[in-house]
Amino acid sequence: MYDRDQVPDEHFSTLLAYLEGLRGQARELTVRKAEVLMRELDEAGASADAPLPGRTQRVRQVLQLLS
């Protein structure tokens, strides 16, 4: 879901709407996986001050929505 080739920008808002409805373990697992990916991206050099690559921006959107 974080790859623009797999989920084009025009469909990402639909995906976010779907994720907003997640409950229970599905929601918790999605958040945990997003947090792990965010840490990996941060370690790879993503910076909050730099323009966000698409993947990092998408992970942050998901975390903001679900947290």
ZIKASUL-V147140 format. One line per field, one symbol per residue. ss: DSSP state (H for helix, E for strand, L for the rest). psi: psi as a letter, one per 40 degrees, with the letter a starting at -180 (. if undefined). A space follows every 50 residues. Layout:
ss: ???
psi: ???
//
This chain:
ss: LLLLLLLLHHHHHHHHHHHHLLLHHHHHHHHHHHHHHHHHHHHLLLLLLL LLLHHHHHHHHHHHHHL
psi: eehdddgideedddddddddeiibdddddddddddddddddddeehiddi hhidddddddddddde.
//
